[in-house]
Amino acid sequence: MHRFFMPSLDSTEEEILLDSRNSRKILKVLRLKPGEEILLWDGEGKEFRACIKRIHGTRVAVELLERTQPKPEPPLRVVLVQGIPKGEKFDLIIQKATELGVWAIHPVVTERTVVRIPEEKKASRQRRWQEIATEAARQSGRMHVPEIIGVTPFSLLWQQLGPESLKLIFWEGETQPLKQVFRRVNLSEFSVVYLFIGPEGGFEKKEIEEAVAHGAVPVSLGPRILRTETAGLVALSLILYEWGDLGGP
């Protein structure tokens, strides 16, 4: 069944008029007709089965039928703190991390970050990134849309992180494997896990030292050096497999 994003979904209304974007997709792309059913989802945990009732010019009116059984979100909130990579790699990271179950993504500017987003373009870039996350959440059947947090310099990041959190910074110069962290960490002590991934070229040693000073734990993903667009997805997958719901409950 086709699924559509509808923020601020009011379940008390007898009939809901869809916005232009969703209406256009229903009428022009999918060519759905009155009587056919769709899913409406608000990105905050609510989803309804709905029936197309009528067409008002270029807009589609639907009737809500019933609320669906919500699909579970990962029991662990994982935030990916990603050094901004070059080109369109960050788009891919957002899409795939959302599909895997990330809670939020925080782009950061590090010493080796090549991409510098002009101040006047930051808002539009963040909107586009948020749209990518929303579409990936819609497609993958998630109930929660990960927030794309505003771009932050690495040195100013720490004051934004919760105190009751586990901070794992992945670095090719570290020898402690992630497996060892799994064995010794009591996850019940933490409300959220932050995964730090550097851009192309990784983190500078002084950034690792700064992270450690703020309570981060340096870890290794193994003997091979992974690209930035690979490393975050691998780390997220391993964390959600070990501590989340990836692979089954």
C-alpha positions as CSV (number, residue, x, y, z in Angstrom):
1,M,0.0,0.0,0.0
2,H,1.3,3.4,-0.9
3,R,2.5,5.5,2.1
4,F,2.5,9.3,2.3
5,F,4.1,11.7,4.8
6,M,1.5,14.0,6.4
7,P,2.9,16.1,9.3
8,S,0.5,17.4,12.0
9,L,-2.0,14.7,11.1
10,D,-5.3,15.4,12.8
11,S,-7.2,12.1,13.4
12,T,-10.3,14.0,14.6
13,E,-11.2,15.4,11.1
14,E,-13.7,13.4,9.1
15,E,-12.1,14.3,5.8
16,I,-8.5,15.4,5.2
17,L,-7.4,17.4,2.2
18,L,-3.9,16.3,1.2
19,D,-1.3,18.9,0.3
20,S,-0.3,19.6,-3.3
21,R,2.8,17.4,-3.4
22,N,1.0,14.3,-2.1
23,S,-2.0,15.0,-4.3
24,R,0.1,15.4,-7.4
25,K,1.8,12.0,-6.7
26,I,-1.5,10.3,-6.2
27,L,-3.1,11.8,-9.3
28,K,-0.3,12.2,-11.8
29,V,2.3,9.5,-10.9
30,L,0.3,6.7,-9.3
31,R,-3.0,7.5,-10.9
32,L,-5.0,6.3,-7.9
33,K,-8.8,6.6,-8.0
34,P,-11.5,7.3,-5.4
35,G,-12.1,4.2,-3.3
36,E,-8.5,3.1,-3.3
37,E,-6.6,2.9,0.0
38,I,-3.4,4.6,1.1
39,L,-1.4,5.0,4.3
40,L,-0.9,8.4,5.9
41,W,1.9,8.8,8.4
42,D,3.0,11.9,10.5
43,G,6.7,10.9,11.1
44,E,6.1,11.1,14.9
45,G,4.6,7.6,15.5
46,K,1.1,7.8,14.1
47,E,0.0,6.1,10.9
48,F,-3.5,5.6,9.5
49,R,-5.1,3.6,6.8
50,A,-7.1,6.0,4.6
51,C,-9.5,5.9,1.6
52,I,-9.5,8.3,-1.2
53,K,-12.9,9.9,-1.2
54,R,-13.0,12.6,-3.9
55,I,-10.9,15.0,-6.0
56,H,-11.1,18.7,-5.4
57,G,-9.5,20.2,-8.5
58,T,-5.9,19.4,-8.1
59,R,-6.2,18.2,-4.4
60,V,-7.2,14.8,-3.0
61,A,-9.5,14.4,-0.1
62,V,-9.3,11.2,2.0
63,E,-11.2,9.7,4.9
64,L,-9.2,8.1,7.8
65,L,-10.3,4.5,8.4
66,E,-8.2,3.2,11.2
67,R,-4.9,3.6,13.0
68,T,-2.3,1.0,12.1
69,Q,-0.3,-1.0,14.5
70,P,3.0,1.0,14.9
71,K,6.2,-0.7,13.8
72,P,8.7,-0.7,16.6
73,E,11.6,1.7,16.6
74,P,15.1,0.5,17.8
75,P,15.1,0.3,21.6
76,L,18.4,2.2,21.6
77,R,18.7,5.8,20.4
78,V,21.8,6.1,18.2
79,V,23.0,9.5,16.9
80,L,25.5,9.5,14.0
81,V,28.0,12.4,14.3
82,Q,29.4,12.5,10.8
83,G,32.2,14.6,9.4
84,I,30.8,16.2,6.3
85,P,32.2,14.3,3.2
86,K,32.7,15.6,-0.3
87,G,30.1,15.4,-3.1
88,E,26.8,13.6,-2.6
89,K,28.2,11.0,-0.1
90,F,26.3,12.6,2.8
91,D,23.0,12.1,1.0
92,L,23.7,8.4,0.8
93,I,24.7,8.3,4.4
94,I,21.5,10.0,5.5
95,Q,19.4,7.6,3.4
96,K,21.0,4.4,4.4
97,A,21.4,5.3,8.1
98,T,17.7,6.2,8.2
99,E,16.8,2.8,6.7
100,L,19.0,1.1,9.3
101,G,17.4,2.8,12.3
102,V,19.5,5.9,13.3
103,W,17.7,8.3,15.7
104,A,19.4,11.5,14.5
105,I,22.3,12.6,12.3
106,H,24.6,15.5,13.3
107,P,26.9,16.8,10.6
108,V,30.1,18.3,11.9
109,V,33.0,20.3,10.5
110,T,36.4,18.9,11.4
111,E,40.0,19.8,10.7
112,R,40.0,17.6,7.6
113,T,36.6,18.6,6.3
114,V,37.0,19.9,2.7
115,V,33.3,21.0,2.3
116,R,32.6,24.4,3.7
117,I,28.9,25.4,3.4
118,P,28.4,29.1,3.1
119,E,26.2,30.5,5.9
120,E,23.5,31.6,3.5
121,K,23.2,28.1,2.2
122,K,23.1,26.2,5.4
123,A,19.3,26.4,5.9
124,S,18.5,25.2,2.4
125,R,21.1,22.4,2.6
126,Q,19.6,21.2,6.0
127,R,16.1,21.3,4.5
128,R,17.2,19.1,1.6
129,W,19.0,16.7,4.0
130,Q,15.8,16.5,6.1
131,E,13.8,15.7,3.0
132,I,16.1,12.8,2.2
133,A,15.7,11.4,5.8
134,T,11.9,11.8,5.5
135,E,11.7,10.0,2.2
136,A,14.0,7.2,3.5
137,A,11.8,6.8,6.6
138,R,8.7,6.7,4.5
139,Q,10.1,4.1,2.1
140,S,11.5,1.9,4.9
141,G,8.3,1.9,6.9
142,R,9.7,3.7,9.9
143,M,7.5,5.6,12.4
144,H,10.2,8.1,13.4
145,V,11.9,10.6,11.0
146,P,15.5,11.1,12.1
147,E,16.4,14.7,12.8
148,I,19.2,16.2,10.8
149,I,20.8,18.5,13.3
150,G,22.4,21.8,12.2
151,V,26.0,21.8,11.0
152,T,28.4,22.3,14.0
153,P,32.1,22.8,14.3
154,F,33.8,19.8,16.0
155,S,35.1,22.0,18.8
156,L,31.7,23.3,19.7
157,L,30.0,20.0,19.6
158,W,30.4,18.8,23.1
159,Q,28.1,21.2,24.9
160,Q,25.2,19.9,22.8
161,L,25.6,16.3,23.8
162,G,23.7,14.8,26.7
163,P,25.7,13.8,29.8
164,E,24.2,10.4,30.1
165,S,25.5,9.2,26.8
166,L,28.0,6.7,25.4
167,K,30.4,8.4,22.9
168,L,32.3,6.1,20.6
169,I,34.8,7.8,18.2
170,F,36.0,5.6,15.4
171,W,39.6,6.1,14.4
172,E,42.0,4.1,12.2
173,G,44.8,4.7,14.7
174,E,43.0,3.0,17.6
175,T,43.6,-0.7,18.5
176,Q,40.7,-1.3,20.9
177,P,38.1,-3.2,18.9
178,L,34.3,-2.5,19.1
179,K,33.8,-6.1,20.3
180,Q,35.7,-5.2,23.5
181,V,33.3,-2.3,24.1
182,F,30.4,-4.6,23.7
183,R,31.8,-6.9,26.4
184,R,32.5,-4.3,29.0
185,V,29.9,-1.6,28.7
186,N,26.7,-1.6,30.8
187,L,24.2,-0.1,28.3
188,S,21.6,0.5,31.0
189,E,23.8,3.4,32.2
190,F,23.2,5.4,28.9
191,S,20.2,7.0,27.3
192,V,21.8,7.5,23.9
193,V,24.9,6.4,21.9
194,Y,26.8,8.8,19.8
195,L,28.9,7.4,16.9
196,F,31.7,9.8,15.7
197,I,32.9,9.3,12.1
198,G,35.5,11.5,10.5
199,P,35.3,12.9,6.9
200,E,37.7,11.7,4.2
201,G,41.1,11.4,5.9
202,G,39.6,10.7,9.3
203,F,40.2,12.7,12.5
204,E,43.3,14.5,13.5
205,K,45.0,13.1,16.6
206,K,44.3,16.3,18.5
207,E,40.6,15.8,17.8
208,I,40.8,12.3,19.2
209,E,42.4,13.8,22.3
210,E,39.7,16.4,22.6
211,A,37.0,13.8,22.3
212,V,38.6,11.6,25.0
213,A,38.8,14.7,27.3
214,H,35.0,14.9,26.9
215,G,34.5,11.3,27.7
216,A,34.5,9.7,24.3
217,V,35.9,6.2,23.8
218,P,38.2,5.6,20.8
219,V,37.5,2.4,19.0
220,S,38.5,0.5,15.9
221,L,36.2,-1.1,13.3
222,G,38.9,-3.7,12.3
223,P,42.1,-4.1,10.4
224,R,40.9,-2.4,7.1
225,I,40.5,1.3,6.5
226,L,36.9,2.1,5.5
227,R,35.7,5.0,3.5
228,T,33.7,7.6,5.4
229,E,30.5,6.7,3.7
230,T,31.0,3.0,4.7
231,A,32.4,3.4,8.2
232,G,29.3,5.1,9.7
233,L,26.9,2.6,8.2
234,V,29.0,-0.4,9.4
235,A,29.3,1.1,12.9
236,L,25.6,1.8,13.1
237,S,24.7,-1.7,11.8
238,L,27.0,-3.4,14.4
239,I,25.6,-1.3,17.3
240,L,22.0,-1.9,16.3
241,Y,22.7,-5.6,15.8
242,E,24.3,-6.0,19.2
243,W,22.2,-3.6,21.2
244,G,19.2,-2.8,19.0
245,D,16.7,-4.7,16.9
246,L,18.7,-5.2,13.7
247,G,18.6,-8.9,12.9
248,G,15.5,-9.5,15.0
249,P,14.5,-9.0,18.6
